[in-house]
Amino acid sequence: MYSIWIVFLQAVFGMNVREVTDDATETLAHYAAVAVTLTVLTAWLVVSFQSHSPFHEPGAGFWRRLAWPFHYVTRPSGLRQSLRSKPG
């Protein structure tokens, strides 16, 4: 699904960045910012729409799954537990 965003960004930005074409209005930094934002948004939505995922509890409702980053970081068996269990 994320490839759709990449194709869209390529169509919008194309070779029209200052680093390639002198009269362009966009920069590679703008392209990178938009690409990273849309990739993170897509990953967040993909995990939210999955009913079974290690990032949220089994049987969680859709609104709870939408907030999975917050709940994953704050729950005891989430990110904190995996960081504690690493040696070193």
MINU-846180 format. One record per residue: residue in one letter; residue number from 1; x, y, z of N, C-alpha, C, O in turn. Coordinates in Angstrom, 2 decimals. Layout:
+---------+-----+---------+---------+---------+---------+----------+---------+---------+---------+---------+---------+---------+---------+
! residuo ! num !  n.east ! n.north !    n.up ! ca.east ! ca.north !   ca.up !  c.east ! c.north !    c.up !  o.east ! o.north !    o.up !
+---------+-----+---------+---------+---------+---------+----------+---------+---------+---------+---------+---------+---------+---------+
!       A ! NUM !       X !       Y !       Z !       X !        Y !       Z !       X !       Y !       Z !       X !       Y !       Z !
...
+---------+-----+---------+---------+---------+---------+----------+---------+---------+---------+---------+---------+---------+---------+
! end
This chain:
+---------+-----+---------+---------+---------+---------+----------+---------+---------+---------+---------+---------+---------+---------+
! residuo ! num !  n.east ! n.north !    n.up ! ca.east ! ca.north !   ca.up !  c.east ! c.north !    c.up !  o.east ! o.north !    o.up !
+---------+-----+---------+---------+---------+---------+----------+---------+---------+---------+---------+---------+---------+---------+
!       M !   1 !    0.82 !   -1.19 !    0.00 !    0.00 !     0.00 !    0.00 !    0.87 !    1.27 !    0.00 !    0.49 !    2.28 !   -0.59 !
!       Y !   2 !    2.01 !    1.21 !    0.65 !    2.84 !     2.41 !    0.70 !    3.40 !    2.76 !   -0.67 !    3.79 !    3.91 !   -0.89 !
!       S !   3 !    3.45 !    1.81 !   -1.59 !    3.98 !     2.12 !   -2.92 !    3.06 !    3.10 !   -3.66 !    3.52 !    3.82 !   -4.54 !
!       I !   4 !    1.79 !    3.11 !   -3.31 !    0.86 !     4.08 !   -3.92 !    1.29 !    5.50 !   -3.56 !    1.26 !    6.39 !   -4.41 !
!       W !   5 !    1.70 !    5.70 !   -2.31 !    2.16 !     7.02 !   -1.89 !    3.43 !    7.42 !   -2.63 !    3.60 !    8.57 !   -3.04 !
!       I !   6 !    4.33 !    6.46 !   -2.80 !    5.59 !     6.76 !   -3.47 !    5.34 !    7.15 !   -4.91 !    5.94 !    8.10 !   -5.41 !
!       V !   7 !    4.46 !    6.43 !   -5.59 !    4.13 !     6.76 !   -6.98 !    3.49 !    8.15 !   -7.04 !    3.79 !    8.93 !   -7.94 !
!       F !   8 !    2.61 !    8.45 !   -6.10 !    1.98 !     9.77 !   -6.05 !    3.03 !   10.87 !   -5.85 !    3.01 !   11.89 !   -6.53 !
!       L !   9 !    3.94 !   10.65 !   -4.92 !    4.98 !    11.64 !   -4.67 !    5.89 !   11.83 !   -5.88 !    6.32 !   12.94 !   -6.18 !
!       Q !  10 !    6.19 !   10.75 !   -6.56 !    7.01 !    10.86 !   -7.75 !    6.29 !   11.66 !   -8.83 !    6.91 !   12.44 !   -9.55 !
!       A !  11 !    4.98 !   11.48 !   -8.93 !    4.22 !    12.24 !   -9.92 !    4.17 !   13.72 !   -9.57 !    4.26 !   14.57 !  -10.45 !
!       V !  12 !    4.03 !   14.02 !   -8.28 !    3.94 !    15.42 !   -7.86 !    5.29 !   16.11 !   -7.96 !    5.40 !   17.19 !   -8.54 !
!       F !  13 !    6.31 !   15.49 !   -7.39 !    7.62 !    16.13 !   -7.35 !    8.41 !   15.89 !   -8.64 !    9.05 !   16.80 !   -9.16 !
!       G !  14 !    8.37 !   14.66 !   -9.15 !    9.11 !    14.32 !  -10.35 !   10.56 !   14.78 !  -10.27 !   11.23 !   14.55 !   -9.26 !
!       M !  15 !   11.03 !   15.41 !  -11.31 !   12.38 !    15.96 !  -11.32 !   12.35 !   17.45 !  -10.99 !   13.33 !   18.15 !  -11.22 !
!       N !  16 !   11.25 !   17.92 !  -10.48 !   11.08 !    19.34 !  -10.22 !   11.53 !   19.72 !   -8.82 !   10.75 !   20.24 !   -8.02 !
!       V !  17 !   12.78 !   19.46 !   -8.53 !   13.37 !    19.90 !   -7.28 !   14.58 !   20.76 !   -7.61 !   15.22 !   20.58 !   -8.65 !
!       R !  18 !   14.89 !   21.69 !   -6.75 !   15.97 !    22.65 !   -7.00 !   17.31 !   21.99 !   -7.28 !   18.12 !   22.50 !   -8.06 !
!       E !  19 !   17.55 !   20.87 !   -6.64 !   18.83 !    20.21 !   -6.80 !   19.02 !   19.66 !   -8.23 !   20.15 !   19.44 !   -8.66 !
!       V !  20 !   17.92 !   19.44 !   -8.95 !   17.99 !    18.89 !  -10.30 !   17.68 !   19.96 !  -11.34 !   18.37 !   20.06 !  -12.36 !
!       T !  21 !   16.64 !   20.77 !  -11.08 !   16.22 !    21.80 !  -12.02 !   16.29 !   23.16 !  -11.34 !   15.74 !   23.32 !  -10.25 !
!       D !  22 !   16.95 !   24.11 !  -11.94 !   17.17 !    25.41 !  -11.30 !   15.89 !   26.21 !  -11.07 !   15.81 !   26.93 !  -10.08 !
!       D !  23 !   14.90 !   26.10 !  -11.94 !   13.70 !    26.92 !  -11.80 !   12.59 !   26.22 !  -11.02 !   11.44 !   26.67 !  -11.06 !
!       A !  24 !   12.89 !   25.15 !  -10.32 !   11.89 !    24.43 !   -9.53 !   11.61 !   25.15 !   -8.22 !   12.43 !   25.94 !   -7.74 !
!       T !  25 !   10.45 !   24.88 !   -7.65 !   10.07 !    25.53 !   -6.39 !   10.22 !   24.62 !   -5.18 !   10.17 !   25.09 !   -4.05 !
!       E !  26 !   10.40 !   23.34 !   -5.39 !   10.50 !    22.39 !   -4.28 !   11.94 !   21.96 !   -4.07 !   12.80 !   22.14 !   -4.93 !
!       T !  27 !   12.19 !   21.37 !   -2.88 !   13.52 !    20.89 !   -2.55 !   13.45 !   19.41 !   -2.18 !   12.36 !   18.86 !   -1.96 !
!       L !  28 !   14.60 !   18.78 !   -2.10 !   14.63 !    17.39 !   -1.66 !   14.18 !   17.26 !   -0.21 !   13.63 !   16.23 !    0.18 !
!       A !  29 !   14.40 !   18.28 !    0.58 !   13.95 !    18.25 !    1.98 !   12.43 !   18.19 !    2.06 !   11.88 !   17.46 !    2.89 !
!       H !  30 !   11.74 !   18.94 !    1.20 !   10.28 !    18.87 !    1.17 !    9.82 !   17.47 !    0.77 !    8.91 !   16.91 !    1.37 !
!       Y !  31 !   10.46 !   16.93 !   -0.25 !   10.11 !    15.57 !   -0.71 !   10.31 !   14.56 !    0.42 !    9.43 !   13.73 !    0.66 !
!       A !  32 !   11.45 !   14.62 !    1.11 !   11.72 !    13.68 !    2.18 !   10.72 !   13.82 !    3.32 !   10.26 !   12.82 !    3.87 !
!       A !  33 !   10.38 !   15.06 !    3.68 !    9.42 !    15.28 !    4.76 !    8.05 !   14.70 !    4.41 !    7.42 !   14.05 !    5.25 !
!       V !  34 !    7.60 !   14.92 !    3.20 !    6.30 !    14.40 !    2.78 !    6.35 !   12.88 !    2.68 !    5.41 !   12.21 !    3.11 !
!       A !  35 !    7.42 !   12.33 !    2.14 !    7.53 !    10.88 !    1.97 !    7.56 !   10.16 !    3.33 !    6.88 !    9.15 !    3.50 !
!       V !  36 !    8.33 !   10.68 !    4.27 !    8.41 !    10.05 !    5.59 !    7.06 !   10.16 !    6.31 !    6.62 !    9.20 !    6.94 !
!       T !  37 !    6.43 !   11.32 !    6.23 !    5.13 !    11.51 !    6.88 !    4.09 !   10.54 !    6.34 !    3.38 !    9.90 !    7.12 !
!       L !  38 !    3.99 !   10.42 !    5.03 !    3.00 !     9.53 !    4.44 !    3.32 !    8.06 !    4.71 !    2.40 !    7.25 !    4.83 !
!       T !  39 !    4.59 !    7.70 !    4.79 !    4.96 !     6.32 !    5.10 !    4.58 !    5.97 !    6.54 !    4.05 !    4.89 !    6.79 !
!       V !  40 !    4.85 !    6.88 !    7.47 !    4.47 !     6.64 !    8.88 !    2.95 !    6.57 !    9.02 !    2.43 !    5.71 !    9.73 !
!       L !  41 !    2.24 !    7.46 !    8.35 !    0.77 !     7.45 !    8.39 !    0.23 !    6.14 !    7.84 !   -0.70 !    5.58 !    8.41 !
!       T !  42 !    0.78 !    5.66 !    6.75 !    0.33 !     4.40 !    6.16 !    0.58 !    3.23 !    7.10 !   -0.29 !    2.38 !    7.28 !
!       A !  43 !    1.76 !    3.17 !    7.71 !    2.07 !     2.09 !    8.65 !    1.13 !    2.13 !    9.84 !    0.67 !    1.08 !   10.31 !
!       W !  44 !    0.85 !    3.33 !   10.35 !   -0.06 !     3.47 !   11.49 !   -1.46 !    2.96 !   11.13 !   -2.08 !    2.25 !   11.92 !
!       L !  45 !   -1.94 !    3.31 !    9.94 !   -3.27 !     2.87 !    9.52 !   -3.32 !    1.37 !    9.26 !   -4.31 !    0.71 !    9.59 !
!       V !  46 !   -2.26 !    0.81 !    8.68 !   -2.24 !    -0.63 !    8.42 !   -2.33 !   -1.40 !    9.73 !   -3.10 !   -2.36 !    9.83 !
!       V !  47 !   -1.57 !   -1.00 !   10.74 !   -1.64 !    -1.68 !   12.03 !   -3.00 !   -1.45 !   12.68 !   -3.53 !   -2.36 !   13.32 !
!       S !  48 !   -3.58 !   -0.27 !   12.52 !   -4.88 !     0.03 !   13.12 !   -6.00 !   -0.82 !   12.54 !   -6.92 !   -1.20 !   13.26 !
!       F !  49 !   -5.94 !   -1.11 !   11.26 !   -7.01 !    -1.87 !   10.62 !   -6.86 !   -3.37 !   10.80 !   -7.78 !   -4.12 !   10.47 !
!       Q !  50 !   -5.73 !   -3.84 !   11.30 !   -5.56 !    -5.27 !   11.55 !   -6.21 !   -5.64 !   12.88 !   -5.98 !   -4.98 !   13.89 !
!       S !  51 !   -7.02 !   -6.69 !   12.86 !   -7.67 !    -7.09 !   14.11 !   -6.73 !   -7.88 !   15.01 !   -6.92 !   -7.89 !   16.23 !
!       H !  52 !   -5.72 !   -8.54 !   14.45 !   -4.73 !    -9.28 !   15.24 !   -3.35 !   -8.71 !   14.94 !   -2.86 !   -8.78 !   13.82 !
!       S !  53 !   -2.74 !   -8.16 !   15.97 !   -1.42 !    -7.56 !   15.81 !   -0.70 !   -7.58 !   17.16 !   -1.36 !   -7.47 !   18.19 !
!       P !  54 !    0.61 !   -7.71 !   17.16 !    1.33 !    -7.66 !   18.45 !    1.37 !   -6.26 !   19.05 !    1.82 !   -6.10 !   20.19 !
!       F !  55 !    0.91 !   -5.26 !   18.32 !    0.95 !    -3.89 !   18.82 !   -0.26 !   -3.51 !   19.65 !   -0.23 !   -2.49 !   20.34 !
!       H !  56 !   -1.33 !   -4.31 !   19.61 !   -2.50 !    -4.02 !   20.45 !   -3.08 !   -5.33 !   20.98 !   -2.80 !   -6.41 !   20.46 !
!       E !  57 !   -3.90 !   -5.20 !   22.03 !   -4.44 !    -6.37 !   22.69 !   -5.43 !   -7.09 !   21.78 !   -6.09 !   -6.45 !   20.95 !
!       P !  58 !   -5.55 !   -8.42 !   21.93 !   -6.55 !    -9.15 !   21.15 !   -7.96 !   -8.67 !   21.51 !   -8.27 !   -8.46 !   22.68 !
!       G !  59 !   -8.80 !   -8.52 !   20.52 !  -10.17 !    -8.10 !   20.74 !  -10.35 !   -6.61 !   20.97 !  -11.44 !   -6.17 !   21.33 !
!       A !  60 !   -9.32 !   -5.82 !   20.77 !   -9.42 !    -4.37 !   20.97 !  -10.33 !   -3.77 !   19.91 !  -10.32 !   -4.19 !   18.75 !
!       G !  61 !  -11.13 !   -2.79 !   20.31 !  -12.01 !    -2.10 !   19.38 !  -11.22 !   -1.22 !   18.41 !  -10.03 !   -0.98 !   18.60 !
!       F !  62 !  -11.92 !   -0.75 !   17.38 !  -11.24 !     0.03 !   16.35 !  -10.64 !    1.30 !   16.91 !   -9.51 !    1.64 !   16.56 !
!       W !  63 !  -11.34 !    2.01 !   17.77 !  -10.82 !     3.28 !   18.32 !   -9.61 !    3.02 !   19.21 !   -8.68 !    3.83 !   19.25 !
!       R !  64 !   -9.62 !    1.91 !   19.90 !   -8.45 !     1.55 !   20.72 !   -7.27 !    1.20 !   19.81 !   -6.12 !    1.53 !   20.11 !
!       R !  65 !   -7.56 !    0.51 !   18.69 !   -6.49 !     0.17 !   17.76 !   -5.92 !    1.41 !   17.09 !   -4.74 !    1.43 !   16.75 !
!       L !  66 !   -6.73 !    2.44 !   16.89 !   -6.21 !     3.68 !   16.31 !   -5.18 !    4.33 !   17.23 !   -4.27 !    5.02 !   16.75 !
!       A !  67 !   -5.31 !    4.12 !   18.51 !   -4.38 !     4.71 !   19.48 !   -3.27 !    3.74 !   19.85 !   -2.67 !    3.86 !   20.92 !
!       W !  68 !   -2.99 !    2.77 !   18.97 !   -2.02 !     1.73 !   19.30 !   -0.63 !    2.25 !   19.65 !    0.01 !    1.66 !   20.51 !
!       P !  69 !   -0.10 !    3.32 !   19.04 !    1.25 !     3.74 !   19.45 !    1.31 !    4.14 !   20.93 !    2.26 !    3.78 !   21.63 !
!       F !  70 !    0.30 !    4.88 !   21.38 !    0.27 !     5.31 !   22.79 !    0.13 !    4.11 !   23.71 !    0.87 !    3.98 !   24.68 !
!       H !  71 !   -0.81 !    3.22 !   23.41 !   -1.05 !     2.07 !   24.28 !    0.12 !    1.09 !   24.24 !    0.41 !    0.44 !   25.24 !
!       Y !  72 !    0.79 !    0.97 !   23.11 !    1.93 !     0.06 !   23.01 !    3.09 !    0.54 !   23.86 !    3.78 !   -0.25 !   24.50 !
!       V !  73 !    3.30 !    1.84 !   23.88 !    4.41 !     2.39 !   24.66 !    4.11 !    2.35 !   26.15 !    5.01 !    2.12 !   26.96 !
!       T !  74 !    2.86 !    2.58 !   26.54 !    2.52 !     2.69 !   27.96 !    2.15 !    1.38 !   28.63 !    2.23 !    1.29 !   29.86 !
!       R !  75 !    1.77 !    0.36 !   27.89 !    1.37 !    -0.88 !   28.57 !    2.60 !   -1.64 !   29.05 !    3.65 !   -1.59 !   28.42 !
!       P !  76 !    2.46 !   -2.36 !   30.16 !    3.62 !    -3.05 !   30.75 !    4.22 !   -4.12 !   29.83 !    5.43 !   -4.35 !   29.88 !
!       S !  77 !    3.40 !   -4.76 !   29.00 !    3.93 !    -5.83 !   28.15 !    4.33 !   -5.31 !   26.77 !    4.62 !   -6.11 !   25.88 !
!       G !  78 !    4.35 !   -4.02 !   26.58 !    4.67 !    -3.45 !   25.28 !    6.14 !   -3.10 !   25.14 !    7.01 !   -3.92 !   25.42 !
!       L !  79 !    6.40 !   -1.88 !   24.72 !    7.75 !    -1.44 !   24.43 !    8.63 !   -1.43 !   25.68 !    9.81 !   -1.79 !   25.62 !
!       R !  80 !    8.07 !   -1.03 !   26.81 !    8.88 !    -0.98 !   28.05 !    9.39 !   -2.36 !   28.42 !   10.54 !   -2.51 !   28.83 !
!       Q !  81 !    8.54 !   -3.38 !   28.28 !    8.96 !    -4.74 !   28.62 !   10.02 !   -5.24 !   27.66 !   10.98 !   -5.89 !   28.08 !
!       S !  82 !    9.86 !   -4.95 !   26.38 !   10.86 !    -5.44 !   25.43 !   12.19 !   -4.72 !   25.62 !   13.24 !   -5.32 !   25.37 !
!       L !  83 !   12.18 !   -3.47 !   26.05 !   13.43 !    -2.76 !   26.32 !   14.11 !   -3.29 !   27.57 !   15.34 !   -3.38 !   27.63 !
!       R !  84 !   13.32 !   -3.64 !   28.58 !   13.89 !    -4.19 !   29.81 !   14.50 !   -5.57 !   29.60 !   15.48 !   -5.92 !   30.26 !
!       S !  85 !   13.93 !   -6.34 !   28.71 !   14.39 !    -7.72 !   28.54 !   15.65 !   -7.84 !   27.71 !   16.25 !   -8.92 !   27.64 !
!       K !  86 !   16.08 !   -6.75 !   27.08 !   17.29 !    -6.79 !   26.26 !   18.52 !   -6.77 !   27.16 !   18.58 !   -6.00 !   28.12 !
!       P !  87 !   19.48 !   -7.63 !   26.85 !   20.71 !    -7.62 !   27.68 !   21.55 !   -6.40 !   27.38 !   21.59 !   -5.91 !   26.25 !
!       G !  88 !   22.21 !   -5.93 !   28.39 !   23.20 !    -4.93 !   28.17 !   22.98 !   -3.56 !   28.51 !   23.85 !   -2.72 !   28.30 !
+---------+-----+---------+---------+---------+---------+----------+---------+---------+---------+---------+---------+---------+---------+
! end
